[in-house]
Amino acid sequence: MFISVFDVFKIGVGPSSSHTMGPMVAAGRFLELLRAAPFTADGLKASLHGSLAFTGVGHHTDRATILGLAGFTPAEFDADRAAEVMAEIETTGRINPPDLPEMVFAPKDDLKFDYGPNLPGHANGMILMATDKQGDVILQETYYSIGGGFVLTADELEHGADKDEGAPVPYPFKSAAEMLEMAAKSGKTIAEMKKANELTRRSHAEVDRGLDALWQVMDGCINRGLANEGILPGGLNVRRRAAGIYNALMAERGMNLTAPHTINDWMSTYAMAVNEENAAGGQVVTAPTNGAAGVLPATIRYWLDHVPGATRTRIPEFLLTAAAIGGLVKFNASISGAEAGCQAEVGSASAMAAAGLCAVMGGTTEQIENAAEIALEHHLGMTCDPVKGLVQVPCIERNGLGAIKAVSAASLSLRGDGKHLVPLDACIETMRQTGHDMSEKYKETSLGGLAVNIPNC
């Protein structure tokens, strides 16, 4: 099994990897089909289903789909140009994708939120269509946004394309048990095995540059979030708090009266900074999703700024270790809140961050596996119930608590010898089963929990 660190961590745009980035990627894939088609289309249509419909407005799914059909991509998103293009499409009722003729597309008529039953493959489903001059559909494809920005067609999902092993890798572990066994036999760390796998696809220089770019975007996102103030968009009137908390913490530094638990506030504000930026549609890195994008960067920043002996040169080790755990969760369960609740997003992120922190603090492979298990175990059953479908409440604070749990899990594991009762594999399987059994209204539909008990105005 191989899931690249650059698939687990993707540079993209907020507020949601599955509801914003995924539909934009799907639209881009549909344009590729059109370019290869032997006919010329006159118009485009789209329908959003399941969670993409129920929380689509709050997640800007409609806007992301339209911009994707106009040729925008998450990794190279230009917000100013996107605003101009959206205005043009809404005014003219026409869309002009790159390397394709201009086509009819009136957002109010040609993009539908379907609130009926989910499509059969996944809770995040969408159908994209091309029409002729008579309005008849001449090309159609169904896409599923399966979490973390990963997108599959209906056929790919049915045939397990998300679990395609591809070319052989030297350490193809599909479970934590296999990972531990391969580490013991090879004498390599989890990060070393993960990098060896990456080197079958990229050169040393490409891997190193890519990992450095990921941290640069993560760190830049934290810094922007710590500087920006104001009200987040969407109508909930949620006030940004990270900057205010950070300034207060900086003012308190060096004071003898500061309580020891204040360190939790540092972790929380780093995470909240990221997720406030995400909620505002800023550039983030999926870790493994946008909704959970703050946990891992906050944990790294805590380690760098507050733990003696921390050094930036070990950030690649942190990221590679975390990606190995994230790959296991995605392969054996889910990282999608619409599929398994927030345990699959913040829970997975906390497990990844705990593993990465344990690694750079000298943990053994057994202790790293234990750290990931502790963090995930104590997110089991967490629902995804965003108020008004926005990635704001409870998502922003939840990332802060996910970072705190990650640090606690790493610390607990380092106090032991790696031997523990519940294997990480059992915890991941429990998360999968729990997500399967969870009521749909608690899985990113905004039909239950906080989403219905808090006024949406």
C-alpha positions as a Markdown table, in Angstrom:
| # | Residue | x | y | z |
|---|---|---|---|---|
| 1 | Met | 0.0 | 0.0 | 0.0 |
| 2 | Phe | 1.3 | 3.4 | -0.9 |
| 3 | Ile | -0.3 | 6.8 | -0.2 |
| 4 | Ser | 2.1 | 9.6 | -0.8 |
| 5 | Val | 2.9 | 12.2 | 1.8 |
| 6 | Phe | 2.0 | 14.7 | -0.9 |
| 7 | Asp | -1.5 | 13.1 | -1.2 |
| 8 | Val | -2.0 | 13.1 | 2.6 |
| 9 | Phe | -0.8 | 16.8 | 2.7 |
| 10 | Lys | -2.1 | 18.9 | -0.2 |
| 11 | Ile | -1.7 | 22.7 | -0.6 |
| 12 | Gly | -5.1 | 24.0 | -1.3 |
| 13 | Val | -7.8 | 26.5 | -0.4 |
| 14 | Gly | -10.5 | 26.7 | 2.4 |
| 15 | Pro | -12.9 | 26.1 | 3.8 |
| 16 | Ser | -13.2 | 22.3 | 3.1 |
| 17 | Ser | -11.0 | 19.7 | 1.4 |
| 18 | Ser | -14.0 | 17.4 | 0.6 |
| 19 | His | -16.6 | 20.1 | 0.0 |
| 20 | Thr | -14.4 | 22.8 | -1.7 |
| 21 | Met | -11.2 | 21.4 | -3.0 |
| 22 | Gly | -12.7 | 18.0 | -4.0 |
| 23 | Pro | -15.5 | 19.5 | -6.2 |
| 24 | Met | -13.0 | 21.9 | -7.8 |
| 25 | Val | -10.7 | 18.9 | -8.6 |
| 26 | Ala | -13.7 | 16.9 | -9.9 |
| 27 | Ala | -14.7 | 19.8 | -12.2 |
| 28 | Gly | -11.1 | 19.9 | -13.5 |
| 29 | Arg | -11.2 | 16.2 | -14.3 |
| 30 | Phe | -14.5 | 16.7 | -16.2 |
| 31 | Leu | -12.9 | 19.4 | -18.3 |
| 32 | Glu | -10.2 | 16.8 | -19.2 |
| 33 | Leu | -13.0 | 14.5 | -20.5 |
| 34 | Leu | -14.5 | 17.3 | -22.5 |
| 35 | Arg | -11.1 | 18.1 | -24.1 |
| 36 | Ala | -10.7 | 14.5 | -25.2 |
| 37 | Ala | -14.3 | 14.1 | -26.4 |
| 38 | Pro | -14.9 | 13.9 | -30.2 |
| 39 | Phe | -17.8 | 16.4 | -30.0 |
| 40 | Thr | -18.2 | 20.0 | -29.0 |
| 41 | Ala | -20.5 | 20.8 | -26.0 |
| 42 | Asp | -22.7 | 23.8 | -25.9 |
| 43 | Gly | -23.4 | 23.9 | -22.2 |
| 44 | Leu | -22.6 | 22.5 | -18.7 |
| 45 | Lys | -24.7 | 21.4 | -15.8 |
| 46 | Ala | -23.9 | 20.1 | -12.3 |
| 47 | Ser | -25.9 | 18.5 | -9.4 |
| 48 | Leu | -24.6 | 18.2 | -5.8 |
| 49 | His | -25.8 | 15.3 | -3.6 |
| 50 | Gly | -25.7 | 14.2 | 0.0 |
| 51 | Ser | -23.5 | 16.2 | 2.2 |
| 52 | Leu | -22.3 | 18.3 | -0.7 |
| 53 | Ala | -25.9 | 19.5 | -1.0 |
| 54 | Phe | -26.8 | 19.8 | 2.6 |
| 55 | Thr | -23.8 | 21.8 | 3.6 |
| 56 | Gly | -22.7 | 23.0 | 0.2 |
| 57 | Val | -23.6 | 26.7 | 0.6 |
| 58 | Gly | -21.7 | 26.9 | 3.9 |
| 59 | His | -18.7 | 25.1 | 2.3 |
| 60 | His | -18.8 | 27.2 | -0.9 |
| 61 | Thr | -19.3 | 23.9 | -2.8 |
| 62 | Asp | -21.3 | 25.6 | -5.5 |
| 63 | Arg | -18.7 | 28.3 | -6.0 |
| 64 | Ala | -15.9 | 25.7 | -6.0 |
| 65 | Thr | -17.6 | 23.6 | -8.7 |
| 66 | Ile | -18.2 | 26.6 | -10.9 |
| 67 | Leu | -14.6 | 27.9 | -10.6 |
| 68 | Gly | -13.3 | 24.4 | -11.2 |
| 69 | Leu | -15.4 | 24.3 | -14.4 |
| 70 | Ala | -13.8 | 27.6 | -15.3 |
| 71 | Gly | -10.3 | 26.1 | -14.9 |
| 72 | Phe | -9.3 | 27.0 | -11.4 |
| 73 | Thr | -7.3 | 24.5 | -9.3 |
| 74 | Pro | -6.9 | 24.4 | -5.5 |
| 75 | Ala | -3.1 | 24.5 | -5.5 |
| 76 | Glu | -2.9 | 27.6 | -7.7 |
| 77 | Phe | -6.0 | 29.4 | -6.6 |
| 78 | Asp | -6.1 | 33.2 | -7.2 |
| 79 | Ala | -8.8 | 34.6 | -5.0 |
| 80 | Asp | -8.9 | 38.0 | -6.8 |
| 81 | Arg | -9.2 | 36.5 | -10.2 |
| 82 | Ala | -11.8 | 34.0 | -9.0 |
| 83 | Ala | -14.0 | 36.8 | -7.8 |
| 84 | Glu | -13.8 | 38.5 | -11.2 |
| 85 | Val | -14.6 | 35.2 | -13.1 |
| 86 | Met | -17.5 | 34.4 | -10.8 |
| 87 | Ala | -19.0 | 37.9 | -11.5 |
| 88 | Glu | -18.6 | 37.4 | -15.2 |
| 89 | Ile | -20.3 | 34.0 | -15.1 |
| 90 | Glu | -23.2 | 35.2 | -13.0 |
| 91 | Thr | -23.7 | 38.2 | -15.3 |
| 92 | Thr | -23.4 | 36.5 | -18.7 |
| 93 | Gly | -24.6 | 33.0 | -18.0 |
| 94 | Arg | -21.7 | 31.7 | -19.9 |
| 95 | Ile | -18.4 | 30.0 | -18.9 |
| 96 | Asn | -15.1 | 29.9 | -20.7 |
| 97 | Pro | -12.8 | 27.0 | -19.6 |
| 98 | Pro | -9.2 | 27.0 | -20.9 |
| 99 | Asp | -8.7 | 25.1 | -24.2 |
| 100 | Leu | -12.5 | 24.7 | -24.7 |
| 101 | Pro | -15.1 | 26.8 | -26.4 |
| 102 | Glu | -17.3 | 29.1 | -24.4 |
| 103 | Met | -20.4 | 27.3 | -23.1 |
| 104 | Val | -23.7 | 28.1 | -21.5 |
| 105 | Phe | -23.7 | 28.0 | -17.7 |
| 106 | Ala | -26.2 | 30.0 | -15.6 |
| 107 | Pro | -25.4 | 29.1 | -12.0 |
| 108 | Lys | -29.0 | 29.6 | -10.8 |
| 109 | Asp | -30.4 | 27.2 | -13.4 |
| 110 | Asp | -27.5 | 24.9 | -14.2 |
| 111 | Leu | -26.2 | 24.0 | -10.7 |
| 112 | Lys | -28.7 | 22.0 | -8.6 |
| 113 | Phe | -28.6 | 21.2 | -4.9 |
| 114 | Asp | -30.3 | 17.8 | -4.7 |
| 115 | Tyr | -31.5 | 17.1 | -1.1 |
| 116 | Gly | -32.8 | 13.7 | -1.9 |
| 117 | Pro | -31.1 | 10.4 | -1.1 |
| 118 | Asn | -27.3 | 10.2 | -1.3 |
| 119 | Leu | -25.7 | 8.8 | -4.4 |
| 120 | Pro | -24.8 | 5.1 | -3.8 |
| 121 | Gly | -21.1 | 5.4 | -3.6 |
| 122 | His | -20.4 | 8.0 | -0.9 |
| 123 | Ala | -22.0 | 10.8 | 1.1 |
| 124 | Asn | -20.2 | 13.4 | -1.0 |
| 125 | Gly | -21.5 | 12.9 | -4.5 |
| 126 | Met | -21.8 | 15.1 | -7.6 |
| 127 | Ile | -22.8 | 14.7 | -11.2 |
| 128 | Leu | -21.3 | 16.8 | -14.0 |
| 129 | Met | -22.9 | 17.0 | -17.4 |
| 130 | Ala | -22.2 | 18.5 | -20.8 |
| 131 | Thr | -25.1 | 19.3 | -23.1 |
| 132 | Asp | -25.7 | 20.0 | -26.8 |
| 133 | Lys | -27.5 | 23.0 | -28.3 |
| 134 | Gln | -30.9 | 21.3 | -27.6 |
| 135 | Gly | -30.0 | 20.9 | -24.0 |
| 136 | Asp | -29.6 | 17.1 | -24.2 |
| 137 | Val | -26.9 | 15.5 | -22.1 |
| 138 | Ile | -24.1 | 14.2 | -24.3 |
| 139 | Leu | -21.4 | 13.5 | -21.6 |
| 140 | Gln | -21.9 | 12.7 | -17.9 |
| 141 | Glu | -19.7 | 11.6 | -15.1 |
| 142 | Thr | -20.4 | 11.0 | -11.4 |
| 143 | Tyr | -17.7 | 12.0 | -8.9 |
| 144 | Tyr | -17.2 | 11.3 | -5.2 |
| 145 | Ser | -15.2 | 13.6 | -3.0 |
| 146 | Ile | -14.0 | 11.0 | -0.5 |
| 147 | Gly | -12.1 | 13.3 | 1.9 |
| 148 | Gly | -8.9 | 15.2 | 2.1 |
| 149 | Gly | -9.2 | 16.4 | -1.5 |
| 150 | Phe | -9.2 | 12.9 | -2.9 |
| 151 | Val | -11.7 | 12.5 | -5.8 |
| 152 | Leu | -12.9 | 9.3 | -7.6 |
| 153 | Thr | -15.4 | 8.6 | -10.3 |
| 154 | Ala | -18.1 | 6.1 | -9.6 |
| 155 | Asp | -16.3 | 3.5 | -11.6 |
| 156 | Glu | -13.0 | 4.1 | -9.8 |
| 157 | Leu | -14.7 | 3.9 | -6.4 |
| 158 | Glu | -16.5 | 0.7 | -7.4 |
| 159 | His | -13.2 | -1.0 | -8.5 |
| 160 | Gly | -11.1 | 0.3 | -5.5 |
| 161 | Ala | -9.0 | 2.8 | -7.4 |
| 162 | Asp | -8.4 | 4.6 | -4.1 |
| 163 | Lys | -6.6 | 1.5 | -2.8 |
| 164 | Asp | -4.5 | 0.9 | -5.9 |
| 165 | Glu | -1.0 | 0.0 | -4.8 |
| 166 | Gly | 0.6 | 1.1 | -8.1 |
| 167 | Ala | 4.3 | 0.4 | -8.6 |
| 168 | Pro | 6.0 | -1.6 | -5.9 |
| 169 | Val | 7.5 | 0.2 | -2.9 |
| 170 | Pro | 10.1 | -1.3 | -0.5 |
| 171 | Tyr | 7.9 | -1.0 | 2.6 |
| 172 | Pro | 4.3 | -1.6 | 1.5 |
| 173 | Phe | 2.7 | -1.8 | 5.0 |
| 174 | Lys | -1.1 | -1.9 | 5.0 |
| 175 | Ser | -1.5 | -2.0 | 8.7 |
| 176 | Ala | 0.2 | -0.7 | 11.8 |
| 177 | Ala | 1.2 | -4.3 | 12.6 |
| 178 | Glu | 3.0 | -4.6 | 9.3 |
| 179 | Met | 4.6 | -1.3 | 9.8 |
| 180 | Leu | 6.0 | -2.3 | 13.1 |
| 181 | Glu | 7.2 | -5.7 | 11.7 |
| 182 | Met | 8.9 | -4.0 | 8.8 |
| 183 | Ala | 10.6 | -1.5 | 11.0 |
| 184 | Ala | 11.9 | -4.2 | 13.3 |
| 185 | Lys | 13.3 | -6.3 | 10.4 |
| 186 | Ser | 14.8 | -3.3 | 8.5 |
| 187 | Gly | 16.1 | -1.4 | 11.5 |
| 188 | Lys | 14.6 | 1.7 | 9.9 |
| 189 | Thr | 12.3 | 4.3 | 11.5 |
| 190 | Ile | 8.8 | 4.9 | 10.2 |
| 191 | Ala | 9.9 | 8.1 | 8.6 |
| 192 | Glu | 12.9 | 6.4 | 6.9 |
| 193 | Met | 10.6 | 3.7 | 5.5 |
| 194 | Lys | 8.1 | 6.3 | 4.3 |
| 195 | Lys | 10.8 | 8.3 | 2.6 |
| 196 | Ala | 12.2 | 5.2 | 0.9 |
| 197 | Asn | 8.7 | 4.6 | -0.5 |
| 198 | Glu | 8.4 | 8.2 | -1.7 |
| 199 | Leu | 11.8 | 7.8 | -3.5 |
| 200 | Thr | 10.2 | 5.3 | -5.9 |
| 201 | Arg | 8.1 | 8.2 | -7.2 |
| 202 | Arg | 10.4 | 11.3 | -6.8 |
| 203 | Ser | 14.0 | 12.2 | -6.4 |
| 204 | His | 15.6 | 13.1 | -3.0 |
| 205 | Ala | 15.6 | 16.7 | -4.0 |
| 206 | Glu | 11.9 | 16.7 | -5.0 |
| 207 | Val | 10.9 | 15.0 | -1.8 |
| 208 | Asp | 12.9 | 17.4 | 0.3 |
| 209 | Arg | 11.7 | 20.5 | -1.6 |
| 210 | Gly | 8.1 | 19.3 | -1.3 |
| 211 | Leu | 8.3 | 18.7 | 2.4 |
| 212 | Asp | 9.8 | 22.1 | 2.9 |
| 213 | Ala | 7.1 | 23.7 | 0.8 |
| 214 | Leu | 4.4 | 22.0 | 2.9 |
| 215 | Trp | 5.8 | 23.4 | 6.2 |
| 216 | Gln | 6.3 | 26.8 | 4.6 |
| 217 | Val | 2.6 | 27.0 | 3.8 |
| 218 | Met | 1.5 | 25.6 | 7.2 |
| 219 | Asp | 3.7 | 28.0 | 9.0 |
| 220 | Gly | 2.6 | 30.9 | 6.9 |
| 221 | Cys | -1.0 | 30.1 | 7.5 |
| 222 | Ile | -0.4 | 30.1 | 11.3 |
| 223 | Asn | 1.3 | 33.5 | 11.0 |
| 224 | Arg | -1.5 | 35.0 | 9.0 |
| 225 | Gly | -4.1 | 33.7 | 11.4 |
| 226 | Leu | -2.2 | 35.2 | 14.3 |
| 227 | Ala | -2.2 | 38.6 | 12.6 |
| 228 | Asn | -5.7 | 38.8 | 11.1 |
| 229 | Glu | -8.7 | 40.0 | 13.0 |
| 230 | Gly | -12.3 | 40.6 | 12.2 |
| 231 | Ile | -15.5 | 38.6 | 11.6 |
| 232 | Leu | -15.4 | 35.4 | 9.6 |
| 233 | Pro | -17.7 | 35.2 | 6.5 |
| 234 | Gly | -20.8 | 33.1 | 6.3 |
| 235 | Gly | -23.4 | 34.8 | 8.5 |
| 236 | Leu | -22.6 | 33.3 | 11.9 |
| 237 | Asn | -20.7 | 36.5 | 12.9 |
| 238 | Val | -17.9 | 34.4 | 14.4 |
| 239 | Arg | -15.1 | 36.7 | 15.6 |
| 240 | Arg | -11.5 | 35.7 | 14.9 |
| 241 | Arg | -9.9 | 35.1 | 18.3 |
| 242 | Ala | -6.4 | 33.7 | 17.5 |
| 243 | Ala | -4.8 | 37.1 | 17.2 |
| 244 | Gly | -6.2 | 38.4 | 20.4 |
| 245 | Ile | -5.2 | 35.3 | 22.4 |
| 246 | Tyr | -1.7 | 35.3 | 20.9 |
| 247 | Asn | -1.1 | 39.0 | 21.7 |
| 248 | Ala | -2.3 | 38.4 | 25.3 |
| 249 | Leu | 0.0 | 35.3 | 25.6 |
| 250 | Met | 3.0 | 37.3 | 24.3 |
| 251 | Ala | 2.3 | 40.1 | 26.8 |
| 252 | Glu | 2.3 | 37.5 | 29.6 |
| 253 | Arg | 5.5 | 35.8 | 28.6 |
| 254 | Gly | 8.1 | 35.9 | 31.4 |
| 255 | Met | 5.6 | 36.6 | 34.1 |
| 256 | Asn | 6.0 | 34.4 | 37.2 |
| 257 | Leu | 2.3 | 34.3 | 37.8 |
| 258 | Thr | 1.5 | 32.5 | 34.5 |
| 259 | Ala | -0.3 | 29.2 | 35.2 |
| 260 | Pro | 1.3 | 26.0 | 33.8 |
| 261 | His | -1.8 | 25.1 | 31.9 |
| 262 | Thr | -1.3 | 28.3 | 29.8 |
| 263 | Ile | 0.7 | 26.1 | 27.4 |
| 264 | Asn | -2.6 | 24.7 | 26.2 |
| 265 | Asp | -3.6 | 28.2 | 25.1 |
| 266 | Trp | -0.5 | 28.4 | 23.0 |
| 267 | Met | -1.4 | 25.1 | 21.2 |
| 268 | Ser | -5.0 | 26.2 | 20.8 |
| 269 | Thr | -4.2 | 29.6 | 19.3 |
| 270 | Tyr | -1.8 | 28.1 | 16.8 |
| 271 | Ala | -4.5 | 25.6 | 15.7 |
| 272 | Met | -7.3 | 28.2 | 15.7 |
| 273 | Ala | -5.1 | 30.6 | 13.6 |
| 274 | Val | -5.0 | 28.0 | 10.9 |
| 275 | Asn | -8.7 | 27.1 | 11.0 |
| 276 | Glu | -9.8 | 30.8 | 11.1 |
| 277 | Glu | -7.7 | 31.2 | 7.9 |
| 278 | Asn | -9.4 | 28.1 | 6.5 |
| 279 | Ala | -12.9 | 29.4 | 7.4 |
| 280 | Ala | -12.0 | 32.6 | 5.6 |
| 281 | Gly | -11.1 | 30.7 | 2.4 |
| 282 | Gly | -7.4 | 31.1 | 2.8 |
| 283 | Gln | -4.5 | 28.9 | 1.7 |
| 284 | Val | -4.0 | 25.8 | 3.9 |
| 285 | Val | -2.6 | 22.4 | 3.8 |
| 286 | Thr | -4.9 | 19.4 | 4.2 |
| 287 | Ala | -3.7 | 17.5 | 7.3 |
| 288 | Pro | -5.4 | 15.2 | 6.4 |
| 289 | Thr | -8.4 | 17.5 | 5.7 |
| 290 | Asn | -9.1 | 21.2 | 5.7 |
| 291 | Gly | -11.5 | 20.9 | 8.6 |
| 292 | Ala | -8.7 | 19.4 | 10.6 |
| 293 | Ala | -5.9 | 21.4 | 9.1 |
| 294 | Gly | -4.8 | 23.2 | 12.3 |
| 295 | Val | -4.0 | 20.2 | 14.5 |
| 296 | Leu | -0.7 | 19.1 | 13.0 |
| 297 | Pro | 0.8 | 22.5 | 12.2 |
| 298 | Ala | -0.1 | 23.7 | 15.7 |
| 299 | Thr | 1.7 | 20.6 | 17.2 |
| 300 | Ile | 4.8 | 21.3 | 15.1 |
| 301 | Arg | 4.8 | 25.0 | 16.1 |
| 302 | Tyr | 4.4 | 24.1 | 19.7 |
| 303 | Trp | 7.3 | 21.7 | 19.5 |
| 304 | Leu | 9.5 | 24.3 | 17.7 |
| 305 | Asp | 8.7 | 27.3 | 19.9 |
| 306 | His | 8.3 | 25.6 | 23.3 |
| 307 | Val | 10.2 | 22.3 | 23.5 |
| 308 | Pro | 14.0 | 22.6 | 24.2 |
| 309 | Gly | 16.1 | 21.0 | 21.5 |
| 310 | Ala | 13.5 | 21.2 | 18.8 |
| 311 | Thr | 15.0 | 22.0 | 15.3 |
| 312 | Arg | 13.4 | 22.7 | 11.9 |
| 313 | Thr | 15.7 | 20.1 | 10.3 |
| 314 | Arg | 13.5 | 17.4 | 11.8 |
| 315 | Ile | 10.2 | 18.7 | 10.4 |
| 316 | Pro | 10.5 | 16.3 | 7.4 |
| 317 | Glu | 10.7 | 13.4 | 9.9 |
| 318 | Phe | 7.6 | 14.7 | 11.6 |
| 319 | Leu | 5.7 | 15.0 | 8.4 |
| 320 | Leu | 6.7 | 11.6 | 7.0 |
| 321 | Thr | 5.8 | 9.8 | 10.2 |
| 322 | Ala | 2.5 | 11.6 | 10.4 |
| 323 | Ala | 1.8 | 10.8 | 6.7 |
| 324 | Ala | 2.4 | 7.1 | 7.4 |
| 325 | Ile | -0.3 | 7.1 | 10.1 |
| 326 | Gly | -2.7 | 9.2 | 7.9 |
| 327 | Gly | -2.3 | 6.7 | 5.1 |
| 328 | Leu | -3.2 | 3.8 | 7.3 |
| 329 | Val | -6.3 | 5.6 | 8.5 |
| 330 | Lys | -7.4 | 6.5 | 5.0 |
| 331 | Phe | -6.6 | 3.0 | 3.6 |
| 332 | Asn | -8.4 | 1.1 | 6.4 |
| 333 | Ala | -11.2 | 3.5 | 7.5 |
| 334 | Ser | -11.8 | 7.1 | 6.4 |
| 335 | Ile | -10.7 | 10.7 | 6.7 |
| 336 | Ser | -14.0 | 12.0 | 5.6 |
| 337 | Gly | -16.3 | 13.8 | 8.1 |
| 338 | Ala | -19.3 | 13.1 | 5.8 |
| 339 | Glu | -18.5 | 9.4 | 5.9 |
| 340 | Ala | -17.4 | 8.8 | 9.5 |
| 341 | Gly | -17.9 | 12.0 | 11.5 |
| 342 | Cys | -15.3 | 14.3 | 12.9 |
| 343 | Gln | -13.4 | 11.3 | 14.5 |
| 344 | Ala | -12.2 | 10.7 | 10.9 |
| 345 | Glu | -11.0 | 14.3 | 10.5 |
| 346 | Val | -9.8 | 15.8 | 13.8 |
| 347 | Gly | -9.3 | 12.3 | 15.3 |
| 348 | Ser | -7.1 | 11.3 | 12.4 |
| 349 | Ala | -5.2 | 14.6 | 12.5 |
| 350 | Ser | -4.6 | 14.2 | 16.2 |
| 351 | Ala | -3.2 | 10.6 | 15.7 |
| 352 | Met | -0.9 | 11.8 | 13.0 |
| 353 | Ala | 0.3 | 14.8 | 15.0 |
| 354 | Ala | 0.9 | 12.6 | 18.1 |
| 355 | Ala | 2.9 | 10.1 | 16.0 |
| 356 | Gly | 5.0 | 12.9 | 14.4 |
| 357 | Leu | 5.7 | 14.5 | 17.8 |
| 358 | Cys | 6.6 | 11.3 | 19.4 |
| 359 | Ala | 9.1 | 10.5 | 16.6 |
| 360 | Val | 11.0 | 13.8 | 16.8 |
| 361 | Met | 11.1 | 13.5 | 20.5 |
| 362 | Gly | 13.0 | 10.2 | 20.3 |
| 363 | Gly | 10.2 | 7.7 | 20.5 |
| 364 | Thr | 10.6 | 4.2 | 19.3 |
| 365 | Thr | 8.3 | 2.8 | 16.5 |
| 366 | Glu | 6.3 | 1.1 | 19.2 |
| 367 | Gln | 5.9 | 4.3 | 21.2 |
| 368 | Ile | 4.9 | 6.1 | 18.0 |
| 369 | Glu | 2.2 | 3.6 | 17.2 |
| 370 | Asn | 1.0 | 3.9 | 20.8 |
| 371 | Ala | 0.9 | 7.7 | 20.6 |
| 372 | Ala | -1.3 | 7.5 | 17.5 |
| 373 | Glu | -3.6 | 5.0 | 19.1 |
| 374 | Ile | -4.0 | 7.0 | 22.2 |
| 375 | Ala | -4.9 | 10.2 | 20.3 |
| 376 | Leu | -7.4 | 8.4 | 17.9 |
| 377 | Glu | -9.0 | 6.4 | 20.7 |
| 378 | His | -10.0 | 9.5 | 22.6 |
| 379 | His | -11.7 | 11.0 | 19.5 |
| 380 | Leu | -13.8 | 7.9 | 18.8 |
| 381 | Gly | -17.5 | 8.7 | 18.3 |
| 382 | Met | -17.0 | 12.4 | 17.6 |
| 383 | Thr | -19.7 | 13.7 | 15.4 |
| 384 | Cys | -19.5 | 16.2 | 12.5 |
| 385 | Asp | -22.2 | 18.8 | 13.2 |
| 386 | Pro | -21.1 | 22.2 | 11.8 |
| 387 | Val | -23.5 | 25.0 | 12.5 |
| 388 | Lys | -25.0 | 26.3 | 9.3 |
| 389 | Gly | -22.7 | 24.0 | 7.4 |
| 390 | Leu | -19.7 | 26.3 | 8.0 |
| 391 | Val | -16.3 | 25.1 | 9.0 |
| 392 | Gln | -16.4 | 27.4 | 12.1 |
| 393 | Val | -18.4 | 26.0 | 15.0 |
| 394 | Pro | -17.3 | 23.7 | 16.6 |
| 395 | Cys | -14.5 | 23.1 | 14.1 |
| 396 | Ile | -12.1 | 25.9 | 14.9 |
| 397 | Glu | -11.9 | 25.2 | 18.7 |
| 398 | Arg | -12.0 | 21.5 | 18.0 |
| 399 | Asn | -8.6 | 21.7 | 16.2 |
| 400 | Gly | -7.1 | 23.3 | 19.3 |
| 401 | Leu | -8.3 | 20.5 | 21.5 |
| 402 | Gly | -7.1 | 18.0 | 18.9 |
| 403 | Ala | -3.6 | 19.5 | 19.2 |
| 404 | Ile | -3.7 | 19.3 | 23.0 |
| 405 | Lys | -4.7 | 15.7 | 22.8 |
| 406 | Ala | -1.9 | 15.0 | 20.3 |
| 407 | Val | 0.7 | 16.4 | 22.6 |
| 408 | Ser | -0.7 | 14.6 | 25.6 |
| 409 | Ala | -0.8 | 11.3 | 23.7 |
| 410 | Ala | 2.8 | 11.6 | 22.6 |
| 411 | Ser | 3.9 | 12.5 | 26.1 |
| 412 | Leu | 2.0 | 9.5 | 27.6 |
| 413 | Ser | 3.5 | 7.1 | 25.1 |
| 414 | Leu | 7.0 | 8.4 | 25.7 |
| 415 | Arg | 6.5 | 7.6 | 29.4 |
| 416 | Gly | 5.9 | 4.0 | 28.6 |
| 417 | Asp | 7.8 | 1.3 | 26.6 |
| 418 | Gly | 5.3 | 1.1 | 23.7 |
| 419 | Lys | 3.5 | -1.9 | 25.1 |
| 420 | His | -0.3 | -1.3 | 25.4 |
| 421 | Leu | -3.6 | -3.1 | 25.3 |
| 422 | Val | -5.3 | -1.6 | 22.2 |
| 423 | Pro | -3.4 | -1.9 | 18.9 |
| 424 | Leu | -3.7 | 1.1 | 16.5 |
| 425 | Asp | -5.2 | -1.3 | 13.9 |
| 426 | Ala | -8.0 | -2.2 | 16.3 |
| 427 | Cys | -8.6 | 1.5 | 17.0 |
| 428 | Ile | -8.8 | 2.4 | 13.3 |
| 429 | Glu | -11.2 | -0.5 | 12.7 |
| 430 | Thr | -13.3 | 0.7 | 15.6 |
| 431 | Met | -13.4 | 4.2 | 14.1 |
| 432 | Arg | -14.5 | 2.7 | 10.8 |
| 433 | Gln | -17.3 | 0.7 | 12.4 |
| 434 | Thr | -18.4 | 3.6 | 14.5 |
| 435 | Gly | -18.6 | 5.8 | 11.5 |
| 436 | His | -20.6 | 3.2 | 9.6 |
| 437 | Asp | -23.1 | 2.9 | 12.4 |
| 438 | Met | -23.3 | 6.7 | 13.1 |
| 439 | Ser | -26.6 | 8.4 | 12.1 |
| 440 | Glu | -26.3 | 10.3 | 8.9 |
| 441 | Lys | -27.5 | 13.5 | 10.6 |
| 442 | Tyr | -24.3 | 13.5 | 12.6 |
| 443 | Lys | -22.0 | 13.2 | 9.6 |
| 444 | Glu | -21.6 | 16.6 | 8.0 |
| 445 | Thr | -25.2 | 17.2 | 7.0 |
| 446 | Ser | -25.9 | 19.9 | 9.6 |
| 447 | Leu | -29.1 | 18.0 | 10.4 |
| 448 | Gly | -28.3 | 17.1 | 14.0 |
| 449 | Gly | -26.2 | 18.0 | 17.1 |
| 450 | Leu | -25.0 | 21.5 | 17.5 |
| 451 | Ala | -26.1 | 22.4 | 14.0 |
| 452 | Val | -29.8 | 22.2 | 15.0 |
| 453 | Asn | -29.5 | 23.3 | 18.6 |
| 454 | Ile | -27.7 | 26.6 | 17.9 |
| 455 | Pro | -29.6 | 29.4 | 16.0 |
| 456 | Asn | -28.3 | 29.7 | 12.4 |
| 457 | Cys | -28.4 | 33.5 | 12.5 |
